[in-house]
Amino acid sequence: GAPGELLFQAWAPALGFSTFEVKQLSPGNTWDTPGWPLGTPWDTPRWPSGDPEPQIENEHLRVRFDPITGHLLEIQNLAKGISLPVFQSFYWYNASSGDELSPQASGAYIFRPDTPTPIPVAKRAATHLLKTALVQELQQNFSEWCSQVLRLRPGQPYLELEWTVGPIPVGDGLGKEVISRFETPLRTAGRFYTDSNGRQVLERRRDYRPTWNLTQSEPVAGNYYPVNTRIFIKDQKVQLTVLTDRSQGGSSLQDGSLELMVHRRLLHDDNRGLEEALNEPGVDGRGLVVRGRHLVLLDTVGASPEQHRPRAQEMVTPPTVVLAPGTGPRLRQVSGLRRALPPNVHLLSLEARGAGAVLLRLEHLYQVGESLNGSRAATVDLT
């Protein structure tokens, strides 16, 4: 791995850019500056002395971990006074190989686990805790092929989970479909919610279809739905939302739980036309490694849309990072807007269309009745 990580807070104005210059100091300079509680940023991570259990915290959230297993234990929203036990870990479904009893194999197009109970990747995780002025994070290592970093930065009202999964081992002859699962005591009455193409949020009910009587033959796959940007569960008061940085399959197979499929490696064709197993060797021949992010929001049901709507938009259209050698442009910061758009309006496109003409698209970020403030009508002055 790299000997160190450079971390600094960056920002960019709406419809614009900011530039930052990075210079290497001479080797004699040390990093022991005020604001690095651990001395150097690559100081060996360790448990803080005197802490009864590991936790990370900023002004919005406190996140507690089990000192024995290293798993996520609880998320606290400090401003709202909400505490929710949340357990999170990685599991894999044993993929059906297609035999006389169950002829349909799991493959590129078909998700078909041979048992509804997934297998834990590990019962416990090896952990490292890192706390600096710019980040607090717990690093979890579940196995040679599965790890995760849970991260809080100053000003960040969500917990960031950056997971790395793969190469999925298949030496035992079993195809595997790997999930990240969250478990809570929320009473969800068989209901969970997923988005449609990042826009409308749809209610999903376990083992149910709104327009016909369902006889459920696939208790896992029959309850999986596309998750383009978000999935959430809620009771009467509290909502737990997970935002994704890519489209994934997701479900809530038990009340209070939700799960997202993060990686798959399969050894049989599912007979849907591909005519090969979903078993990519990758450049080194060992299999693919996937890294991604889940953002976890904990808030009241009423306030959650004003959190997940703009955050999901940021996940889908993050700022583009451009790296270049030499000195940067003279303009350090530029914005194409005279004033900010209302917080519930998104500039979808601004595109040249011939001489002196542009295509401008604005969209409202909220559904009707979704949010007390967010769902209000908005007025924009195009000058």
C-alpha positions as CSV (number, residue, x, y, z in Angstrom):
1,G,0.0,0.0,0.0
2,A,0.9,3.7,-0.1
3,P,3.1,5.0,2.7
4,G,0.6,7.8,3.5
5,E,-2.6,9.5,2.6
6,L,-3.0,13.2,1.9
7,L,-6.3,14.5,3.3
8,F,-7.6,18.0,3.1
9,Q,-11.0,19.6,2.9
10,A,-12.1,20.7,-0.6
11,W,-15.2,22.4,-1.9
12,A,-16.6,23.7,-5.2
13,P,-19.2,26.3,-5.9
14,A,-22.4,25.6,-7.8
15,L,-21.8,25.1,-11.6
16,G,-18.2,25.9,-11.1
17,F,-14.8,24.7,-9.9
18,S,-12.2,25.3,-7.3
19,T,-8.4,24.6,-7.7
20,F,-6.0,23.4,-5.0
21,E,-2.3,23.2,-5.3
22,V,-0.3,20.4,-3.6
23,K,3.4,20.8,-3.0
24,Q,5.8,18.2,-1.6
25,L,7.7,19.5,1.4
26,S,11.4,18.7,1.7
27,P,12.1,15.4,3.5
28,G,13.3,17.3,6.6
29,N,9.8,18.6,7.4
30,T,7.7,16.7,9.9
31,W,3.9,16.3,9.9
32,D,3.7,16.9,13.7
33,T,1.4,19.9,13.5
34,P,-1.4,20.9,15.9
35,G,-4.6,19.3,14.9
36,W,-3.1,15.8,14.3
37,P,-4.1,14.1,17.6
38,L,-2.1,11.0,16.7
39,G,1.1,12.9,15.8
40,T,1.7,11.8,12.2
41,P,-1.2,11.0,9.8
42,W,0.3,7.5,9.1
43,D,0.7,6.8,12.8
44,T,-0.1,3.2,13.6
45,P,-3.9,3.1,14.2
46,R,-4.8,1.7,17.6
47,W,-7.6,1.7,20.2
48,P,-7.7,4.9,22.1
49,S,-6.5,4.3,25.7
50,G,-9.2,4.4,28.3
51,D,-12.1,4.1,25.9
52,P,-14.5,1.3,27.3
53,E,-15.4,0.5,23.6
54,P,-14.3,1.9,20.2
55,Q,-16.4,4.7,18.8
56,I,-16.1,7.5,16.2
57,E,-17.9,10.8,16.5
58,N,-18.5,14.2,15.0
59,E,-20.9,17.0,15.7
60,H,-23.8,15.1,14.1
61,L,-23.3,11.4,14.8
62,R,-21.8,9.1,17.4
63,V,-21.1,5.6,16.1
64,R,-20.3,2.7,18.5
65,F,-18.7,-0.6,17.8
66,D,-18.6,-4.0,19.5
67,P,-15.2,-4.3,21.2
68,I,-15.2,-8.1,20.9
69,T,-16.4,-8.7,17.3
70,G,-15.5,-5.3,15.8
71,H,-19.0,-5.0,14.2
72,L,-21.1,-1.9,14.0
73,L,-23.2,-1.7,17.2
74,E,-25.2,1.6,17.4
75,I,-25.7,4.9,15.5
76,Q,-26.7,8.0,17.5
77,N,-28.1,11.2,15.9
78,L,-26.9,13.7,18.5
79,A,-29.0,16.7,17.4
80,K,-32.3,14.7,17.3
81,G,-31.5,12.5,20.4
82,I,-32.1,9.3,18.3
83,S,-30.3,6.1,19.2
84,L,-30.7,3.0,17.0
85,P,-28.9,-0.3,17.5
86,V,-27.5,-1.1,14.0
87,F,-25.6,-4.3,13.3
88,Q,-23.9,-4.5,9.9
89,S,-21.9,-7.3,8.3
90,F,-21.1,-9.1,5.1
91,Y,-22.7,-12.5,4.1
92,W,-22.8,-14.6,0.9
93,Y,-25.6,-16.6,-0.6
94,N,-24.7,-20.0,-1.9
95,A,-25.6,-19.8,-5.6
96,S,-27.8,-22.6,-7.0
97,S,-25.8,-24.6,-9.5
98,G,-28.9,-26.1,-11.3
99,D,-29.6,-29.8,-10.8
100,E,-32.6,-32.1,-11.1
101,L,-34.3,-30.8,-8.0
102,S,-33.7,-27.1,-8.9
103,P,-32.9,-26.8,-12.6
104,Q,-32.5,-23.0,-12.6
105,A,-28.9,-22.0,-11.9
106,S,-27.8,-18.6,-10.6
107,G,-26.1,-16.6,-13.3
108,A,-25.6,-13.2,-15.0
109,Y,-29.4,-12.7,-15.3
110,I,-30.9,-14.9,-12.6
111,F,-30.4,-14.5,-8.9
112,R,-31.2,-17.9,-7.4
113,P,-29.6,-18.8,-4.0
114,D,-30.0,-22.5,-3.0
115,T,-31.0,-21.6,0.6
116,P,-32.6,-18.5,2.0
117,T,-30.0,-18.2,4.8
118,P,-26.8,-16.4,3.8
119,I,-23.4,-17.4,5.3
120,P,-21.4,-14.8,7.3
121,V,-18.1,-13.9,5.6
122,A,-16.6,-13.8,9.2
123,K,-17.9,-14.0,12.8
124,R,-15.7,-11.0,13.7
125,A,-13.5,-8.4,12.1
126,A,-10.0,-7.3,12.9
127,T,-10.1,-3.6,13.5
128,H,-8.0,-0.4,13.5
129,L,-9.2,2.9,14.8
130,L,-7.8,6.2,13.3
131,K,-8.6,9.6,14.6
132,T,-7.3,12.9,13.1
133,A,-8.6,16.4,12.9
134,L,-10.1,15.7,9.4
135,V,-11.4,12.2,9.8
136,Q,-12.4,9.5,12.3
137,E,-12.6,6.0,11.0
138,L,-12.7,2.4,12.0
139,Q,-11.1,0.0,9.6
140,Q,-12.6,-3.6,9.5
141,N,-11.0,-6.6,8.0
142,F,-13.4,-9.5,7.7
143,S,-11.2,-11.8,5.5
144,E,-8.5,-11.8,2.9
145,W,-11.2,-10.7,0.3
146,C,-13.6,-8.5,2.4
147,S,-12.8,-5.3,4.2
148,Q,-14.5,-2.0,5.1
149,V,-13.8,1.4,6.4
150,L,-16.5,3.3,8.5
151,R,-15.8,7.0,8.3
152,L,-17.0,10.3,9.8
153,R,-15.7,13.7,8.7
154,P,-16.4,17.1,10.4
155,G,-19.8,18.5,9.3
156,Q,-20.9,15.2,7.8
157,P,-24.4,14.2,8.9
158,Y,-24.1,10.6,7.5
159,L,-21.9,7.6,8.2
160,E,-19.8,6.6,5.2
161,L,-19.1,2.8,4.6
162,E,-16.4,2.2,2.0
163,W,-16.3,-1.5,1.3
164,T,-13.8,-3.6,-0.7
165,V,-14.9,-7.1,-1.8
166,G,-13.0,-9.6,-3.9
167,P,-11.6,-11.6,-5.4
168,I,-14.4,-13.9,-4.3
169,P,-12.9,-17.3,-3.6
170,V,-14.5,-20.2,-5.6
171,G,-11.9,-22.9,-4.9
172,D,-14.6,-24.8,-2.9
173,G,-16.7,-25.1,-6.1
174,L,-19.4,-22.8,-4.8
175,G,-20.6,-19.7,-6.6
176,K,-21.1,-16.8,-4.1
177,E,-23.4,-13.7,-4.1
178,V,-22.1,-11.3,-1.5
179,I,-24.4,-8.9,0.5
180,S,-24.0,-6.1,3.0
181,R,-26.8,-6.5,5.6
182,F,-28.0,-4.1,8.2
183,E,-30.1,-5.3,11.2
184,T,-32.1,-3.0,13.5
185,P,-35.0,-3.4,16.0
186,L,-37.2,-1.2,13.8
187,R,-40.8,-2.6,13.5
188,T,-41.2,-2.3,9.7
189,A,-44.3,-4.5,9.2
190,G,-42.8,-6.2,6.1
191,R,-42.4,-2.9,4.3
192,F,-39.3,-1.2,2.8
193,Y,-38.7,1.5,0.2
194,T,-36.6,1.7,-2.9
195,D,-36.2,4.4,-5.6
196,S,-37.1,4.2,-9.3
197,N,-34.2,5.6,-11.4
198,G,-33.2,8.0,-8.6
199,R,-36.6,9.7,-8.7
200,Q,-39.9,8.3,-7.3
201,V,-39.6,6.3,-4.1
202,L,-41.8,3.1,-4.2
203,E,-43.1,1.1,-1.2
204,R,-42.2,-2.6,-1.3
205,R,-43.9,-5.3,0.7
206,R,-42.3,-8.6,1.4
207,D,-44.0,-11.5,-0.3
208,Y,-46.6,-9.3,-1.9
209,R,-47.6,-7.8,-5.2
210,P,-50.1,-4.9,-5.5
211,T,-52.0,-6.2,-8.5
212,W,-52.2,-10.0,-8.0
213,N,-52.2,-12.7,-5.3
214,L,-48.6,-13.9,-5.1
215,T,-47.6,-17.5,-4.3
216,Q,-44.0,-16.9,-3.3
217,S,-41.6,-19.7,-4.5
218,E,-38.4,-17.6,-4.1
219,P,-38.3,-16.1,-0.6
220,V,-35.0,-14.3,-1.3
221,A,-34.9,-13.5,-5.1
222,G,-38.6,-12.9,-5.2
223,N,-38.2,-10.0,-2.7
224,Y,-35.2,-8.3,-4.4
225,Y,-35.7,-5.0,-6.2
226,P,-33.5,-2.6,-8.1
227,V,-31.9,0.1,-5.9
228,N,-30.5,2.9,-8.1
229,T,-29.7,5.4,-5.4
230,R,-31.4,4.6,-2.1
231,I,-33.2,2.0,0.1
232,F,-34.7,2.7,3.5
233,I,-36.8,1.2,6.3
234,K,-38.8,3.1,8.9
235,D,-41.2,2.8,11.8
236,Q,-43.6,5.5,13.0
237,K,-40.8,7.8,14.0
238,V,-37.3,6.8,12.9
239,Q,-35.9,6.1,9.4
240,L,-32.7,4.4,8.4
241,T,-31.6,5.2,4.8
242,V,-28.7,3.7,2.8
243,L,-27.6,5.6,-0.3
244,T,-25.6,3.7,-3.0
245,D,-23.0,5.0,-5.4
246,R,-24.2,2.5,-8.1
247,S,-27.2,0.4,-9.0
248,Q,-27.5,-2.7,-6.8
249,G,-30.2,-5.2,-5.9
250,G,-31.7,-4.8,-2.4
251,S,-34.3,-6.1,0.0
252,S,-35.6,-6.3,3.5
253,L,-36.0,-10.1,4.2
254,Q,-36.7,-9.7,7.9
255,D,-38.4,-6.8,9.7
256,G,-35.9,-4.2,10.7
257,S,-33.2,-5.4,8.3
258,L,-32.1,-4.3,4.8
259,E,-29.4,-5.6,2.5
260,L,-27.6,-4.7,-0.7
261,M,-25.9,-7.0,-3.2
262,V,-22.3,-5.8,-3.6
263,H,-20.5,-8.6,-5.6
264,R,-21.2,-11.9,-7.4
265,R,-19.1,-14.7,-8.8
266,L,-20.8,-17.7,-10.2
267,L,-19.7,-21.0,-11.8
268,H,-22.7,-22.0,-13.9
269,D,-24.6,-20.5,-16.8
270,D,-28.2,-19.6,-16.1
271,N,-29.4,-20.5,-19.7
272,R,-30.5,-17.0,-20.6
273,G,-28.3,-16.5,-23.7
274,L,-24.9,-15.5,-22.3
275,E,-23.7,-19.1,-22.6
276,E,-21.0,-18.7,-19.9
277,A,-20.8,-18.4,-16.2
278,L,-20.5,-15.0,-14.5
279,N,-16.9,-15.7,-13.5
280,E,-14.6,-12.8,-14.7
281,P,-11.0,-13.6,-14.1
282,G,-9.8,-10.0,-14.2
283,V,-6.3,-8.8,-15.2
284,D,-4.4,-11.0,-12.8
285,G,-6.7,-14.1,-13.4
286,R,-7.7,-14.2,-9.7
287,G,-11.2,-12.6,-10.1
288,L,-12.6,-9.1,-9.8
289,V,-12.2,-6.7,-6.8
290,V,-15.0,-4.2,-6.3
291,R,-14.9,-1.1,-4.1
292,G,-17.9,1.1,-3.4
293,R,-19.6,3.3,-0.9
294,H,-22.8,3.2,1.2
295,L,-23.9,6.3,3.0
296,V,-26.1,5.6,6.1
297,L,-28.5,8.3,7.3
298,L,-30.4,8.1,10.6
299,D,-33.1,10.7,11.2
300,T,-36.8,11.2,11.9
301,V,-39.2,10.0,9.2
302,G,-40.3,13.7,8.5
303,A,-36.8,15.1,8.2
304,S,-35.2,12.2,6.2
305,P,-36.2,13.3,2.6
306,E,-34.4,16.6,3.1
307,Q,-31.3,14.5,3.9
308,H,-31.5,11.7,1.3
309,R,-32.7,13.8,-1.7
310,P,-29.7,16.2,-2.0
311,R,-27.2,13.5,-0.8
312,A,-28.3,11.0,-3.4
313,Q,-27.9,13.7,-6.1
314,E,-24.4,14.3,-4.9
315,M,-23.6,10.6,-5.0
316,V,-24.9,10.3,-8.6
317,T,-23.2,13.4,-9.9
318,P,-20.1,14.0,-7.8
319,P,-17.6,16.7,-8.7
320,T,-15.1,15.6,-11.4
321,V,-11.5,15.6,-10.0
322,V,-8.9,16.7,-12.5
323,L,-5.2,16.3,-11.7
324,A,-2.5,18.1,-13.6
325,P,1.3,18.8,-13.0
326,G,2.6,22.3,-12.7
327,T,1.0,25.4,-11.3
328,G,-2.8,25.6,-11.5
329,P,-4.9,28.2,-13.4
330,R,-4.9,31.8,-12.1
331,L,-8.6,31.5,-11.4
332,R,-8.9,29.7,-8.1
333,Q,-12.7,29.6,-8.0
334,V,-15.5,30.1,-10.5
335,S,-19.3,29.8,-10.4
336,G,-21.6,29.9,-13.3
337,L,-24.6,31.0,-11.1
338,R,-25.3,34.6,-10.0
339,R,-27.1,33.2,-7.0
340,A,-27.9,29.8,-5.6
341,L,-30.9,27.9,-6.9
342,P,-33.5,27.0,-4.3
343,P,-32.5,23.9,-2.3
344,N,-35.3,21.8,-3.8
345,V,-34.3,22.6,-7.4
346,H,-31.6,20.8,-9.4
347,L,-30.0,22.0,-12.6
348,L,-30.2,18.9,-14.7
349,S,-28.5,20.1,-17.9
350,L,-26.9,23.2,-19.5
351,E,-26.0,22.3,-23.0
352,A,-25.0,24.3,-26.1
353,R,-27.5,23.9,-28.9
354,G,-26.2,25.8,-31.9
355,A,-25.4,29.5,-32.2
356,G,-26.5,31.4,-29.1
357,A,-28.9,28.7,-27.9
358,V,-28.6,26.5,-24.9
359,L,-30.8,23.7,-23.5
360,L,-31.5,24.4,-19.9
361,R,-33.3,21.7,-17.8
362,L,-34.4,22.3,-14.2
363,E,-36.1,19.6,-12.1
364,H,-37.8,19.6,-8.7
365,L,-35.9,17.2,-6.4
366,Y,-38.9,16.1,-4.3
367,Q,-42.1,14.1,-4.7
368,V,-45.5,15.6,-3.9
369,G,-46.2,15.4,-0.2
370,E,-42.8,13.8,0.6
371,S,-41.4,16.6,2.7
372,L,-42.9,19.6,4.5
373,N,-40.3,22.0,3.2
374,G,-38.8,20.2,0.2
375,S,-42.1,19.4,-1.6
376,R,-43.1,23.1,-1.8
377,A,-43.4,24.8,-5.2
378,A,-40.2,26.6,-6.2
379,T,-39.7,29.8,-8.2
380,V,-36.5,30.5,-10.2
381,D,-35.5,33.7,-11.9
382,L,-33.7,32.6,-15.1
383,T,-31.7,35.9,-15.4
